[in-house]
């Protein structure tokens, strides 16, 4: 197993922290990703259900697929009526032509793109939509940039150079700026649930989290506050099955 594969499967160890700390997705982004008239939607790489929840709230018929049992267990606890299936982007446990849209949140960079595109095209109905979405911290503000120095700056996986190969066409990009409100503890959970932090040696992980706690305690914008405003840029890509 490659280092990347190990990291992609590491989230189970911190599934609860992932659920507590990770942000949701803004409605404007979801509106843009979904095709008109979509009913059956696959959330691929669904994790604990951050995006799944937003889709279910819209009254859509949603299927969730993820390779990590611990993540799906949390998803099923909060969404007991939503089918949650163990599977990967390279082997999707659905029949051919079964969904109107496949959405992928925070996970496309973990996939084997060639195999995933073939599988996604298989389960999509003709003219179906593939939508990719990432939340990237907006580091233009002081304390968020300082956080990036501790935990790593958001990188090129979130930029608009990502594309989708054939048989998908009409690839479009969009971004939405918004703010997530969270507690200081949720920020620590956010960091603890990042793959590099999970897979780091214990002393490195402890040092990283201690630095985040120190930032919370000493930065003028963060000290002595119970609520944080964390700005995000949500980057979206959509493509249509030819």
C-alpha positions as CSV (number, residue, x, y, z in Angstrom):
1,X,0.0,0.0,0.0
2,X,1.3,3.4,-1.0
3,X,1.8,6.3,1.5
4,X,-1.1,8.1,-0.2
5,X,-3.4,5.1,0.2
6,X,-2.4,4.7,3.9
7,X,-3.3,8.4,4.5
8,X,-6.6,8.1,2.6
9,X,-7.6,5.2,4.9
10,X,-6.3,6.8,8.1
11,X,-9.4,8.9,8.9
12,X,-11.1,6.0,10.7
13,X,-8.8,6.6,13.7
14,X,-10.2,10.1,14.1
15,X,-13.7,9.7,12.7
16,X,-15.3,11.4,15.7
17,X,-12.9,14.4,15.6
18,X,-13.6,14.6,11.8
19,X,-17.3,14.8,12.4
20,X,-16.9,17.4,15.2
21,X,-14.3,19.6,13.5
22,X,-14.9,19.5,9.7
23,X,-17.1,22.2,8.1
24,X,-20.2,21.6,6.0
25,X,-20.8,23.0,2.6
26,X,-22.6,26.2,1.6
27,X,-26.0,25.9,-0.2
28,X,-24.8,28.0,-3.1
29,X,-22.1,25.5,-3.9
30,X,-24.5,22.5,-3.7
31,X,-27.0,24.4,-5.9
32,X,-24.3,24.9,-8.5
33,X,-23.1,21.3,-8.4
34,X,-26.5,19.5,-8.7
35,X,-28.1,19.1,-12.2
36,X,-31.7,20.3,-12.7
37,X,-34.2,17.7,-11.8
38,X,-31.7,15.4,-10.0
39,X,-33.4,12.8,-7.7
40,X,-30.9,10.0,-7.2
41,X,-27.5,11.2,-5.9
42,X,-24.4,9.3,-4.9
43,X,-22.1,10.9,-2.3
44,X,-18.9,9.2,-3.2
45,X,-16.2,9.2,-0.4
46,X,-19.0,10.4,1.9
47,X,-17.0,10.2,5.2
48,X,-19.1,11.0,8.2
49,X,-21.8,12.5,6.0
50,X,-21.0,16.3,6.0
51,X,-22.3,16.6,2.4
52,X,-24.7,13.7,2.6
53,X,-26.7,15.6,5.3
54,X,-27.1,18.6,3.1
55,X,-28.3,16.5,0.2
56,X,-30.8,14.5,2.4
57,X,-32.2,17.8,3.7
58,X,-33.2,18.7,0.1
59,X,-35.4,15.6,-0.1
60,X,-33.1,13.8,-2.6
61,X,-32.7,10.0,-2.7
62,X,-29.1,9.8,-1.5
63,X,-26.7,6.9,-1.4
64,X,-23.4,7.2,0.6
65,X,-20.3,5.2,-0.3
66,X,-17.0,5.2,1.7
67,X,-14.2,2.7,2.2
68,X,-13.9,3.4,6.0
69,X,-16.4,1.6,8.3
70,X,-15.8,4.0,11.2
71,X,-16.8,6.9,9.1
72,X,-20.0,5.2,7.7
73,X,-21.0,4.2,11.3
74,X,-21.1,7.9,12.3
75,X,-23.0,8.7,9.1
76,X,-25.6,6.0,9.8
77,X,-26.0,7.2,13.3
78,X,-27.1,10.6,12.1
79,X,-28.8,9.5,8.9
80,X,-30.3,6.0,9.7
81,X,-32.6,6.0,6.6
82,X,-29.8,6.8,4.1
83,X,-28.1,3.7,2.5
84,X,-24.4,3.7,3.5
85,X,-22.3,1.3,1.6
86,X,-18.7,0.2,1.9
87,X,-16.9,0.8,-1.4
88,X,-14.4,2.8,-3.2
89,X,-14.4,5.2,-6.2
90,X,-12.6,2.5,-8.2
91,X,-15.2,-0.2,-7.3
92,X,-18.6,1.5,-6.7
93,X,-21.2,-1.0,-5.3
94,X,-24.0,0.3,-7.5
95,X,-25.6,-1.0,-10.8
96,X,-25.1,0.7,-14.1
97,X,-27.1,3.8,-14.9
98,X,-28.4,4.1,-11.4
99,X,-27.9,7.8,-10.4
100,X,-28.4,11.3,-11.8
101,X,-25.4,12.8,-10.1
102,X,-22.2,11.7,-8.3
103,X,-20.8,14.3,-5.9
104,X,-17.3,14.0,-4.3
105,X,-16.4,16.2,-1.3
106,X,-12.8,16.5,-0.1
107,X,-11.9,13.2,-1.7
108,X,-11.1,13.4,-5.4
109,X,-7.4,13.7,-4.8
110,X,-7.4,10.3,-3.1
111,X,-8.8,8.5,-6.1
112,X,-7.1,6.6,-8.9
113,X,-8.5,9.1,-11.5
114,X,-8.6,6.8,-14.5
115,X,-10.3,4.0,-12.7
116,X,-12.7,6.3,-10.8
117,X,-13.8,8.1,-13.9
118,X,-14.7,4.8,-15.6
119,X,-16.7,3.7,-12.6
120,X,-18.5,7.0,-12.1
121,X,-19.4,7.0,-15.8
122,X,-20.8,3.5,-15.4
123,X,-23.2,4.3,-12.5
124,X,-24.3,7.6,-13.9
125,X,-27.3,7.9,-16.2
126,X,-26.7,9.4,-19.7
127,X,-26.2,13.1,-19.4
128,X,-25.6,12.8,-15.6
129,X,-23.4,15.2,-13.6
130,X,-20.1,14.7,-11.7
131,X,-19.5,17.3,-9.1
132,X,-16.3,17.8,-7.1
133,X,-16.1,20.1,-4.1
134,X,-13.4,21.1,-1.6
135,X,-13.4,23.5,1.4
136,X,-10.1,25.5,1.5
137,X,-9.3,27.8,4.4
138,X,-9.2,31.4,3.3
139,X,-5.7,32.4,4.6
140,X,-5.9,36.1,3.7
141,X,-6.8,36.8,7.3
142,X,-4.0,36.9,9.9
143,X,-4.8,34.1,12.3
144,X,-5.9,31.7,9.5
145,X,-2.5,32.3,7.8
146,X,-0.8,31.7,11.2
147,X,-2.8,28.4,11.5
148,X,-1.5,27.4,8.0
149,X,2.1,27.9,9.2
150,X,1.4,25.3,11.9
151,X,-0.6,22.7,10.0
152,X,0.3,23.4,6.4
153,X,-1.1,25.8,3.9
154,X,-4.0,24.7,1.6
155,X,-2.4,23.4,-1.5
156,X,-2.9,23.1,-5.3
157,X,-5.5,20.3,-4.9
158,X,-8.0,23.1,-4.3
159,X,-7.2,25.3,-7.2
160,X,-9.0,25.6,-10.5
161,X,-6.5,23.7,-12.5
162,X,-8.1,20.4,-11.6
163,X,-9.9,18.9,-14.5
164,X,-12.0,15.8,-15.4
165,X,-11.0,13.6,-18.3
166,X,-13.3,12.0,-21.0
167,X,-16.0,10.8,-21.2
168,X,-16.9,13.9,-19.2
169,X,-17.4,17.2,-21.0
170,X,-18.4,20.8,-20.3
171,X,-16.0,21.0,-17.3
172,X,-16.7,24.2,-15.3
173,X,-15.2,25.8,-12.2
174,X,-16.8,27.9,-9.5
175,X,-16.0,29.1,-6.0
176,X,-18.0,30.3,-3.0
177,X,-16.7,32.4,-0.1
178,X,-18.4,31.8,3.2
179,X,-17.7,31.5,7.0
180,X,-17.8,28.5,9.3
181,X,-18.5,29.2,13.0
182,X,-16.9,26.8,15.4
183,X,-15.6,26.5,19.0
184,X,-11.9,26.4,19.9
185,X,-12.2,22.7,20.6
186,X,-13.7,22.1,17.2
187,X,-10.7,23.8,15.7
188,X,-8.4,21.4,17.5
189,X,-10.6,18.5,16.2
190,X,-10.3,19.9,12.7
191,X,-6.5,19.7,12.9
192,X,-6.6,16.3,14.7
193,X,-8.7,14.9,11.8
194,X,-6.2,15.8,9.1
195,X,-4.6,12.8,7.5
196,X,-1.0,14.1,8.0
197,X,-1.7,14.7,11.7
198,X,-3.3,11.3,12.1
199,X,-0.3,9.5,10.5
200,X,2.4,11.5,12.1
201,X,4.5,10.0,14.9
202,X,2.9,10.7,18.3
203,X,5.4,13.3,19.4
204,X,4.9,15.3,16.1
205,X,1.2,15.0,16.4
206,X,1.3,16.2,20.1
207,X,3.6,19.1,19.2
208,X,1.3,20.2,16.3
209,X,-1.8,20.2,18.5
210,X,0.0,22.0,21.3
211,X,1.0,24.8,18.8
212,X,-2.7,25.1,17.8
213,X,-3.7,25.4,21.5
214,X,-1.0,28.1,21.9
215,X,-2.3,30.0,18.9
216,X,-5.8,29.9,20.4
217,X,-4.5,31.1,23.8
218,X,-2.3,33.9,22.5
219,X,-3.5,35.4,19.2
220,X,-5.4,38.6,19.8
221,X,-8.3,37.5,17.6
222,X,-8.7,34.2,19.3
223,X,-7.8,34.5,23.0
224,X,-10.6,34.5,25.5
225,X,-13.3,33.8,22.9
226,X,-15.8,30.9,22.8
227,X,-16.6,31.2,19.1
228,X,-14.4,31.4,16.1
229,X,-15.2,32.6,12.6
230,X,-13.2,30.6,10.1
231,X,-13.4,31.9,6.5
232,X,-13.5,29.4,3.6
233,X,-13.4,29.3,-0.1
234,X,-15.3,26.4,-1.4
235,X,-14.0,25.3,-4.8
236,X,-16.4,23.4,-7.1
237,X,-16.0,21.6,-10.4
238,X,-18.8,20.1,-12.4
239,X,-18.8,18.0,-15.6
240,X,-21.4,16.2,-17.7
241,X,-21.3,12.6,-18.9
242,X,-21.2,12.8,-22.7
